[in-house]
Amino acid sequence: MAFDDIFSRKTDSFGGAFSADAATITFPKAFGAAGADPGLLVQQMRADYRQQVTRLYELGSPRIYYVGGRTDGTATVQRIVGPRNIAAAFYERYGDVCNAKNNVIDVRMSMGCGDTVLGGSGYQAKYVVITQVGLSMTAENMLISENLQMMFSAFRYTGA
C-alpha cells in the first residue's frame, strides 16, 4: 500500500545523498599536487565569471548580431589566519603576476557518502592573481579574518 500524504500531496522520493565534507578547494601550484590540503582555513569562496558581448544592428534590417569579446573573472576567498606558516608560499605564488600563467584554483564536489563515490563535478579557474588583501579582527573570538580578492581569465567546468 502506497503512503498517502495527509495533505493529498505527491510524496517525496529520495534522490540520493552526498556529504558536505566531499567538497574541496585546492591551490595545487602553491602546495604541490592537486588535492593536497594546504590548511588555509578557507571559510567561504565566491567566483564570478563573465564575457563581454556586443550587440550589433544593421541599418534597414531587423537582423541582430552578437560579437563575443574577452572573458574575465573575479574570486573572493575569506579565510581565518591560522598558526601554520603556509600563507607565505600562497602569497608568493598567487600574489606575483608573473606566475599567473601557471596559477589555478580547483573546486571539486564528490557525490556519495563515505567510501561510496558516485561521481562528482568541479570547476577550475586559470591565470589566477591576488589583487587585494584585507584583514579584520573581532573582539568576541580574537580571530584574524582575511579577505582575498583575486582575478582570473579562464574558467572551466571539469565535469564528472
Secondary structure per residue as TSV (DSSP state, phi and psi in degrees):
chain	resnum	aa	ss	phi	psi
A	1	M	-	360.0	130.1
A	2	A	-	-73.9	146.7
A	3	F	-	-76.0	126.0
A	4	D	-	-99.7	130.4
A	5	D	-	-71.7	143.6
A	6	I	T	-57.0	-35.6
A	7	F	T	-98.3	18.0
A	8	S	S	57.9	36.0
A	9	R	-	-98.7	154.7
A	10	K	-	-65.8	129.3
A	11	T	-	-73.6	155.1
A	12	D	-	-68.8	156.2
A	13	S	-	-124.6	142.5
A	14	F	-	-74.3	123.1
A	15	G	-	-99.8	-2.5
A	16	G	-	125.0	179.0
A	17	A	-	-146.7	155.4
A	18	F	B	-147.4	156.3
A	19	S	-	-99.6	138.3
A	20	A	G	-62.7	-25.0
A	21	D	G	-78.3	5.1
A	22	A	G	-88.6	0.3
A	23	A	E	-94.4	136.4
A	24	T	E	-136.8	148.1
A	25	I	E	-123.8	123.3
A	26	T	E	-126.8	154.2
A	27	F	-	-123.1	73.7
A	28	P	H	-61.6	-29.9
A	29	K	H	-74.7	-21.7
A	30	A	H	-90.0	-28.8
A	31	F	H	-124.7	18.0
A	32	G	S	99.9	-145.9
A	33	A	S	-63.0	150.9
A	34	A	T	-57.9	139.7
A	35	G	T	94.1	-10.5
A	36	A	-	-68.1	139.7
A	37	D	-	-87.9	108.3
A	38	P	-	-76.4	-16.6
A	39	G	-	70.7	32.9
A	40	L	-	-78.8	-3.6
A	41	L	-	54.3	46.0
A	42	V	E	-67.5	129.0
A	43	Q	E	-102.4	-30.2
A	44	Q	E	-158.9	145.7
A	45	M	E	-140.7	142.4
A	46	R	E	-138.4	134.2
A	47	A	E	-126.8	137.5
A	48	D	E	-125.8	135.0
A	49	Y	E	-133.0	135.5
A	50	R	E	-144.2	160.2
A	51	Q	E	-126.7	147.0
A	52	Q	E	-84.7	129.6
A	53	V	E	-127.9	123.6
A	54	T	E	-100.9	133.8
A	55	R	E	-99.3	125.8
A	56	L	E	-116.2	143.1
A	57	Y	E	-118.8	154.8
A	58	E	-	-111.3	127.4
A	59	L	T	-59.9	134.1
A	60	G	T	75.8	12.7
A	61	S	S	-141.5	149.5
A	62	P	-	-83.8	3.9
A	63	R	-	-69.4	145.2
A	64	I	E	-128.5	142.4
A	65	Y	E	-125.5	141.4
A	66	Y	E	-109.3	133.7
A	67	V	E	-119.3	115.5
A	68	G	E	-76.7	129.5
A	69	G	E	-107.1	-148.9
A	70	R	E	-75.7	160.5
A	71	T	E	-111.6	152.5
A	72	D	E	-156.6	154.2
A	73	G	E	-140.9	159.5
A	74	T	E	-133.4	152.3
A	75	A	E	-138.6	145.8
A	76	T	E	-122.7	129.2
A	77	V	E	-122.1	125.1
A	78	Q	E	-108.5	128.9
A	79	R	E	-142.7	164.4
A	80	I	E	-96.9	131.0
A	81	V	-	-75.0	116.5
A	82	G	-	-103.7	179.1
A	83	P	S	-75.5	-19.7
A	84	R	S	-75.4	140.5
A	85	N	T	-89.7	59.3
A	86	I	T	-104.6	-15.0
A	87	A	H	-64.0	-30.5
A	88	A	H	-58.7	-45.2
A	89	A	H	-64.7	-38.1
A	90	F	H	-65.6	-48.4
A	91	Y	H	-62.0	-42.5
A	92	E	H	-61.4	-40.7
A	93	R	H	-78.6	-54.5
A	94	Y	H	-86.4	-13.7
A	95	G	S	-87.3	-15.2
A	96	D	-	-93.7	114.0
A	97	V	G	-59.9	-24.8
A	98	C	G	-71.2	-16.1
A	99	N	G	-92.1	-3.4
A	100	A	G	-53.9	-34.2
A	101	K	G	-55.4	-33.8
A	102	N	G	-108.0	-0.9
A	103	N	-	-84.6	126.0
A	104	V	E	-133.5	158.2
A	105	I	E	-125.4	127.5
A	106	D	E	-107.7	130.0
A	107	V	E	-121.0	122.2
A	108	R	E	-130.6	147.2
A	109	M	E	-134.0	120.6
A	110	S	E	-95.5	143.1
A	111	M	E	-97.2	142.5
A	112	G	E	119.6	179.5
A	113	C	E	-130.8	142.6
A	114	G	T	62.3	-130.3
A	115	D	T	-86.3	-1.8
A	116	T	E	-94.1	95.4
A	117	V	E	-98.6	123.5
A	118	L	E	-103.7	12.9
A	119	G	E	121.9	-166.7
A	120	G	E	177.3	-174.4
A	121	S	E	-148.9	168.5
A	122	G	E	-169.8	175.5
A	123	Y	E	-137.1	153.7
A	124	Q	E	-136.0	124.5
A	125	A	E	-96.6	133.7
A	126	K	E	-118.3	155.7
A	127	Y	S	63.1	49.8
A	128	V	-	-86.9	136.0
A	129	V	E	-140.2	135.6
A	130	I	E	-71.9	130.9
A	131	T	E	-112.9	-16.3
A	132	Q	E	-159.8	143.7
A	133	V	E	-129.7	130.3
A	134	G	E	-129.6	147.0
A	135	L	E	-123.2	147.7
A	136	S	E	-146.8	158.2
A	137	M	E	-145.1	139.7
A	138	T	-	-113.7	146.3
A	139	A	T	-70.5	-28.1
A	140	E	T	-59.6	-49.1
A	141	N	T	-119.7	-1.1
A	142	M	-	56.3	29.1
A	143	L	-	-92.4	141.3
A	144	I	E	-95.5	122.1
A	145	S	E	-103.0	143.4
A	146	E	E	-119.8	138.5
A	147	N	E	-119.5	112.6
A	148	L	E	-102.9	132.2
A	149	Q	E	-106.1	133.2
A	150	M	E	-132.2	159.7
A	151	M	E	-124.5	153.4
A	152	F	E	-149.6	165.8
A	153	S	S	-124.6	-1.7
A	154	A	E	-145.4	143.3
A	155	F	E	-143.5	128.7
A	156	R	E	-134.1	148.5
A	157	Y	E	-87.5	122.9
A	158	T	-	-92.9	-3.6
A	159	G	-	66.2	-164.5
A	160	A	-	-79.3	360.0
